[in-house]
Each structure stands twice: as C-alpha cells, then as structure tokens.
C-alpha cells in the first residue's frame, strides 16, 4: 500500500526559507566569496549553490520512483498500525484464568464466534471432548488454548483411543496439548450430564490412557476427575485414587497416581462455593484449583449478577485458583441453569454477565429479552497473533516501498 500526494512535491517552502533576507549573503560572506571564487557576483554563486543543493541526488542505495511519497501520510499510517497492534496485544493479553465451557448451538452456530471476538478475556476452552472444535480452527493454540477432556469410560477398559488422540494432536497436528481434563462428574447420573463411572473402572481407564501420556510428555499437566458439588464427590475421588494406586503399585512398594490440579463444579450460592473450595483445598493441599463449571442456578437476575461479580473477584484474587470457566455460554431460552444464568439473551446478544465475563462494559440486555430465532451476527475473526503479524508485515513493506 502506497500513499501519494495529489500533485508533485516541490521544495518551494524550503526555497522560500533560503531566499529570505535572513539567509541572504552577508557582507562577510560576500568577501569570502570573492576570495574563494574570484568573482564579484556572490549573490549568483549563492543561488547557484542552493540550486545544486535542491537538485542533488538523494543518498540512497536503490532507485527512487519518479514520484515522491507523502511522508506525513506514511508516518500517520505507521502510527495507526502501531496503535492497532497495541490494541490487539491488549486483547491477547487477557485474563489468563478465564476460559470457555463451549456448548455449541447447532441452530445458531455463529454464536461460537462471540467468545473469541476482541476484546475478550478468554484464553482457553474445553468442549467435553478430546478433539478441538473446528469452529475455532482460525485461532492458534497459543492464543486460545484447547484443553482436551477424557469425558467418560469406554466400553472396553483396554481401549487407549484417548491416549492415541492426544499423541496425534501433539505429534501430527501440532496442537501442543499442555493440560488435560478427566472424567466429567463421574459421581453424577447421566441424566444430569454426569459420566456415572465407578471409581475402580475410572482407575483402569486412567492407568491405560493418562499414565502413559504422563510418561511420554513430562510437561503435561493433568486434572483430577471433576466431581459434582455433592458430598459424594469427595468420597468418589478418594476411592478413585485408592483404586488407581492399587493398579500401579507392585513389588510391595506403594505408588500413587499423580495429578497436577483439582477441578471442581458448583451451582449454588457464593457461601457454599467458598466452603466447597475450602474443603477440596484441605483435602488436596498444595494443588492448584480449576473451577471448570460454576453458576448460580435458577435465581433472579439481581442475585445472579451479584453472585457472578463476587465469585469472579474471588477467583481473580486467589493465587491457588489457576483457572475458571463460567457455565453460561449459551442463549437464555436453552439454558438448563435458568435464563438469568445465561450469558446471551434469546437473540444471541451479550447480557451484562456475558459482557463482564469477556472484560467489557455492561450491555443492559435483559437475559429474557428477544424473540428468539435471530442470528447473533457474530463472525469469525483471525487470531490476534495473526493480525499483529499481518500488521507488522504490512509496516515492513511500507518501509521498503
């Protein structure tokens, strides 16, 4: 891209400066001129020198086009590109804790783009599956990290398909998986979204899939199975770890199945959430925590908004909370936790909670507003890193134009 002047560039302004009385040859300059040039017409010599100055060839190592570029316009463009890059960097450097529980809407698939359109505070996501969602293929893993999940148990306990999938993502597809989630609410019934697995069965699947991955990828960080917020969840976790230890211990030496962080779920008030977190922090000391599902289900709007604000501030302040993901990235008319808990209204517009979660200002959109059946209008955008590289590439081309 080249910016040109509407007409040819001249040096009339500079010449006027040199032709002014303040720059006219002084008496001393005339005397020096007469000695050096042996002529009395020093004014002519001075003007001739100016002519040579303005007509001199530029000291450049390459050829110059016949026209002159508008340097002021180029400078303004440079500043604009730098400002745009700064905005994209600010967008990319979002809240590293905040992520997306992705639940796609088959009726309005473009809703998926709402969560990655800048500005956004979201830096990672999971979709309850081992493979990333195709809708986010335009976003790099470094900008929007996909975290695979081993959701439940295969029918064949010797099945190692999850292990093979992660190996393929790392070795063949270049996804660079650094974190893994395991067993979604294994203590909960399938009717409510739980994977409903016996602890002993889950231990077999873990040993056949997770342990080999930990051996192959030393930097891989694995989460403990994410149980429900019910008291039975803690009991299930302890039975699971006991069964897993029994499977890998040998020769009279006890070995333990290892994990790097503790995911938890909660769908009650803030006081209950804080208590639940304290219980798991005490049971698994020195382990970071991920709150991978949370919300205040089926409450009024004011109460739900107050819960969101208090919990988000709490998570951001606590160092041991590494990541969290609000369960509400869907429209209010399909929400299974109540319409006020949804981050989109019926027409796919961000509610106050949805906007806050992305790091934006409140929208004033009522979760129950809209008639439904309307596309959100969200579109796919390139990853911020890609945009920045494109801008700087353009800047480089301009500098060499």
C-alpha positions in Angstrom: 0.0 0.0 0.0 1.5 3.3 -1.1 0.2 6.8 -0.2 0.9 9.5 -2.8 0.4 13.3 -2.9 -2.3 14.6 -5.1 0.3 16.5 -7.1 4.0 16.7 -7.5 6.1 17.5 -4.4 8.2 20.7 -4.6 10.7 22.4 -2.4 9.0 25.8 -2.6 8.7 26.1 1.2 12.4 25.3 1.8 13.5 27.6 -1.1 11.4 30.5 0.4 13.3 30.0 3.7 16.7 30.2 2.0 15.6 33.2 -0.2 14.5 35.2 2.9 16.5 38.2 3.9 17.8 36.4 7.0 19.7 34.0 4.8 20.8 36.4 2.1 24.7 36.5 1.8 26.1 38.9 4.4 29.0 41.4 3.7 31.4 38.9 5.3 30.0 36.1 3.1 30.5 38.3 0.0 34.1 39.0 0.9 34.8 35.3 1.5 33.0 34.5 -1.7 35.2 36.9 -3.7 38.4 35.4 -2.4 37.3 31.8 -3.0 35.6 32.2 -6.3 37.4 35.3 -7.7 34.0 36.9 -8.7 32.1 39.9 -7.5 28.6 38.3 -8.2 28.4 36.4 -5.0 24.6 36.5 -4.9 24.6 34.4 -8.1 27.1 32.0 -6.6 24.9 31.6 -3.5 21.8 31.0 -5.5 23.7 28.5 -7.7 24.8 26.6 -4.5 21.2 26.4 -3.4 20.2 25.1 -6.8 22.8 22.4 -6.6 21.6 21.6 -3.0 18.0 21.0 -4.1 18.9 19.2 -7.3 21.4 16.9 -5.7 20.8 13.1 -6.0 19.4 11.5 -2.8 21.9 9.4 -0.9 20.1 6.1 -1.3 21.3 2.7 -2.3 18.4 1.9 -4.5 16.4 3.6 -7.3 13.7 6.1 -6.4 10.4 6.2 -8.2 9.7 9.3 -10.3 7.0 10.4 -7.9 7.5 11.4 -4.2 5.7 9.7 -1.4 3.7 11.6 1.2 5.9 11.1 4.2 3.4 12.6 6.6 0.7 10.2 5.5 3.2 7.3 5.8 4.1 8.4 9.3 0.4 8.6 10.2 -0.2 5.1 8.8 2.8 3.8 10.8 1.3 5.2 13.9 -2.1 3.8 13.1 -0.7 0.3 12.6 1.3 0.5 15.8 -1.9 1.6 17.7 -3.9 -1.3 16.1 -1.2 -3.7 17.1 -1.2 -2.4 20.6 -4.9 -2.9 20.8 -4.6 -6.5 19.6 -1.8 -7.2 22.1 -4.0 -5.8 24.8 -6.8 -8.1 23.6 -4.4 -11.1 23.5 -3.0 -10.4 27.0 -6.4 -11.2 28.6 -7.3 -12.6 32.0 -5.2 -15.8 31.9 -7.6 -17.6 34.3 -10.8 -17.1 32.4 -11.9 -19.8 30.0 -14.9 -21.0 28.0 -17.1 -24.0 28.6 -18.1 -24.5 24.9 -21.5 -25.8 24.3 -22.2 -25.3 20.5 -25.6 -24.2 19.3 -26.5 -26.2 16.2 -29.3 -23.7 15.3 -27.1 -20.6 15.6 -23.5 -21.8 15.1 -22.2 -18.3 14.7 -22.8 -17.8 18.4 -19.5 -19.6 18.9 -17.6 -16.6 17.5 -18.9 -14.3 20.2 -16.4 -15.6 22.7 -13.3 -15.1 20.6 -14.1 -11.7 19.0 -11.9 -9.0 20.5 -12.0 -7.6 23.1 -12.2 -10.8 25.1 -10.7 -12.0 28.4 -11.0 -15.7 27.5 -7.7 -17.5 26.9 -8.6 -21.2 26.9 -11.6 -23.5 26.4 -12.8 -27.1 26.6 -15.7 -28.8 24.9 -16.1 -32.1 26.9 -14.2 -33.9 24.0 -10.7 -35.0 23.2 -10.6 -33.0 19.9 -10.7 -29.3 19.4 -13.8 -27.6 17.9 -13.5 -26.9 14.2 -15.2 -23.5 14.6 -12.0 -22.3 16.4 -9.5 -23.6 13.9 -8.8 -20.0 12.9 -7.4 -19.3 16.4 -4.0 -20.5 17.4 -3.4 -22.8 20.4 -1.2 -20.2 22.0 -4.0 -17.5 21.8 -6.9 -19.7 22.7 -5.7 -22.9 24.3 -7.8 -26.0 23.8 -7.9 -28.4 26.8 -8.9 -32.0 25.8 -11.2 -34.0 28.1 -11.4 -37.7 28.8 -15.1 -37.4 29.5 -16.1 -41.0 30.4 -15.1 -44.6 30.3 -15.1 -46.6 27.0 -16.9 -49.9 26.9 -13.6 -51.7 26.6 -11.4 -50.9 29.6 -8.3 -51.7 27.5 -9.3 -49.0 25.0 -6.5 -46.5 24.6 -8.1 -44.2 22.0 -7.8 -41.2 24.2 -4.1 -41.8 24.6 -3.7 -42.1 20.8 -5.8 -39.0 20.2 -3.5 -36.8 22.4 -0.4 -38.3 20.8 -1.8 -37.4 17.4 -2.6 -33.9 18.4 0.9 -33.3 19.7 2.9 -35.2 17.2 1.0 -34.9 13.9 -1.4 -31.9 14.2 0.9 -29.6 16.2 -1.7 -28.6 18.7 0.7 -28.8 21.6 -1.6 -30.1 24.4 -0.3 -28.9 27.8 -3.3 -29.6 30.0 -5.9 -32.4 30.2 -9.3 -32.7 32.0 -10.6 -36.1 33.0 -14.0 -37.7 33.8 -16.8 -35.2 33.9 -18.8 -35.6 37.1 -18.2 -39.3 37.4 -20.2 -39.4 40.6 -23.3 -37.9 38.8 -26.0 -39.7 36.8 -26.0 -39.4 33.0 -29.5 -37.8 33.1 -27.8 -34.7 34.6 -24.7 -34.7 32.5 -22.5 -36.9 34.7 -20.3 -39.6 33.2 -21.5 -42.0 36.0 -18.4 -44.2 36.4 -17.4 -46.5 39.2 -14.1 -45.4 40.8 -12.5 -48.7 40.0 -13.5 -48.5 36.3 -12.2 -45.0 36.1 -8.9 -46.0 37.6 -8.4 -48.7 34.9 -9.1 -46.2 32.1 -6.7 -43.7 33.8 -3.9 -46.2 34.0 -4.3 -47.2 30.4 -4.5 -43.7 29.0 -3.4 -41.0 31.4 -0.4 -42.6 32.9 1.3 -43.4 29.5 0.7 -39.8 28.5 2.4 -38.6 31.7 5.3 -40.8 30.9 5.6 -39.6 27.3 5.1 -35.9 28.0 6.7 -34.8 31.2 5.4 -31.3 31.0 1.8 -32.4 30.5 -0.5 -31.2 33.4 -3.4 -33.5 34.3 -6.5 -32.6 36.3 -8.1 -34.9 38.9 -11.6 -36.0 37.8 -14.2 -33.2 38.2 -16.9 -34.4 40.6 -20.2 -32.8 41.3 -20.6 -30.3 44.2 -22.4 -33.0 46.2 -20.7 -34.6 49.3 -20.5 -37.9 47.4 -17.9 -36.3 45.1 -15.2 -36.2 47.7 -15.8 -39.8 48.6 -15.7 -40.8 44.9 -12.3 -39.0 44.5 -10.8 -40.8 47.4 -12.0 -44.2 46.2 -10.6 -43.5 42.7 -7.2 -42.6 44.0 -7.1 -45.7 46.2 -8.0 -48.0 43.3 -5.6 -46.3 40.9 -2.7 -46.7 43.4 -3.6 -50.4 43.7 -3.3 -50.9 40.0 0.2 -49.3 39.6 1.8 -50.5 42.9 4.0 -53.5 42.6 6.6 -55.5 44.5 5.3 -54.4 47.8 6.0 -50.7 47.0 3.1 -48.3 47.1 2.8 -45.9 44.2 0.2 -43.2 43.7 -1.5 -41.9 40.6 -0.4 -38.3 40.2 -2.4 -35.2 39.1 -1.4 -31.6 38.8 -4.6 -29.6 39.6 -8.0 -30.1 41.1 -11.1 -29.2 39.0 -14.4 -28.6 40.9 -18.0 -27.8 40.0 -20.6 -25.7 41.8 -24.2 -24.5 41.2 -25.1 -22.8 44.5 -24.6 -19.6 46.3 -21.3 -18.0 46.9 -21.0 -19.0 50.6 -21.5 -22.6 49.5 -18.9 -22.2 46.7 -16.3 -20.8 49.1 -16.9 -23.6 51.6 -16.7 -26.3 48.8 -13.4 -24.8 47.6 -12.0 -24.8 51.2 -13.0 -28.5 51.6 -11.1 -29.5 48.4 -8.1 -27.3 49.2 -7.8 -29.0 52.6 -8.2 -32.5 51.1 -5.6 -31.8 48.4 -3.1 -29.3 49.8 -0.6 -27.5 47.6 -2.6 -28.4 44.5 -3.9 -25.6 42.2 -7.6 -25.4 41.6 -9.7 -25.1 38.4 -13.3 -24.2 38.8 -14.4 -25.7 35.5 -18.2 -25.3 35.9 -20.0 -22.9 38.2 -23.1 -20.7 38.3 -26.0 -19.8 40.5 -28.8 -21.8 39.0 -32.4 -20.7 38.7 -32.1 -17.5 40.7 -33.4 -14.0 40.0 -31.3 -11.6 37.9 -30.0 -9.3 40.6 -28.9 -12.2 42.7 -27.3 -14.0 39.8 -25.4 -10.8 38.8 -24.2 -10.3 42.4 -23.0 -13.9 42.5 -21.1 -13.5 39.3 -19.3 -10.3 40.4 -18.4 -11.7 43.9 -17.1 -15.1 42.6 -15.1 -13.6 39.7 -13.4 -11.2 42.0 -12.7 -14.0 44.5 -11.2 -16.3 41.8 -9.0 -13.5 40.4 -7.7 -12.7 43.9 -6.8 -16.2 45.0 -3.4 -17.4 43.8 -4.3 -21.1 44.1 -7.2 -20.7 41.6 -5.4 -21.2 38.3 -8.4 -21.1 36.0 -12.1 -20.9 36.0 -14.9 -21.1 33.4 -18.4 -19.8 33.9 -21.1 -22.3 32.7 -23.4 -20.0 30.8 -22.1 -19.5 27.2 -25.5 -20.1 25.6 -28.8 -18.4 25.0 -31.3 -17.9 27.8 -34.1 -19.9 26.1 -31.9 -23.1 26.0 -30.3 -22.7 29.4 -30.5 -25.6 31.8 -29.5 -23.5 34.8 -32.2 -20.8 34.4 -32.5 -17.9 31.9 -30.7 -15.4 34.2 -27.6 -17.5 34.4 -27.1 -17.4 30.6 -24.6 -15.0 29.0 -26.8 -14.5 25.9 -30.4 -13.4 25.6 -32.8 -15.2 23.2 -31.4 -13.3 20.2 -27.8 -14.1 21.0 -26.9 -10.7 22.4 -24.5 -10.5 25.3 -26.1 -9.9 28.7 -24.4 -7.9 31.4 -22.8 -11.1 32.8 -21.7 -12.1 29.3 -20.1 -8.8 28.7 -18.4 -8.7 32.1 -17.0 -12.2 31.6 -15.4 -11.0 28.4 -13.9 -8.0 30.1 -16.3 -5.5 28.6 -18.8 -2.9 29.9 -22.4 -3.9 30.8 -24.8 -4.0 27.9 -28.1 -3.6 29.8 -29.5 -6.5 27.8 -32.1 -8.5 29.8 -31.5 -12.3 29.5 -35.2 -12.8 28.9 -35.4 -10.2 26.1 -35.6 -11.0 22.4 -38.0 -13.1 20.4 -35.6 -15.9 19.5 -34.9 -17.2 16.0 -32.4 -14.4 15.3 -28.8 -14.9 14.3 -26.3 -13.2 16.6 -24.4 -11.8 13.6 -21.1 -12.8 15.2 -18.4 -13.6 12.6 -15.1 -15.5 12.6 -12.1 -13.3 13.2 -8.4 -14.2 12.9 -6.3 -14.9 15.9 -4.9 -11.7 17.5 -1.4 -13.1 17.0 -2.1 -13.5 13.3 -3.4 -10.0 13.0 -0.4 -8.5 14.7 2.0 -10.4 12.4 0.0 -9.2 9.4 0.1 -5.6 10.5 3.8 -5.6 11.1 4.4 -7.3 7.8 2.5 -4.5 6.1 4.5 -2.0 8.0 7.7 -3.6 6.8 6.5 -3.5 3.2 5.7 0.2 3.6 9.2 1.0 5.0 10.8 -0.7 2.0 8.4 0.9 -0.6 
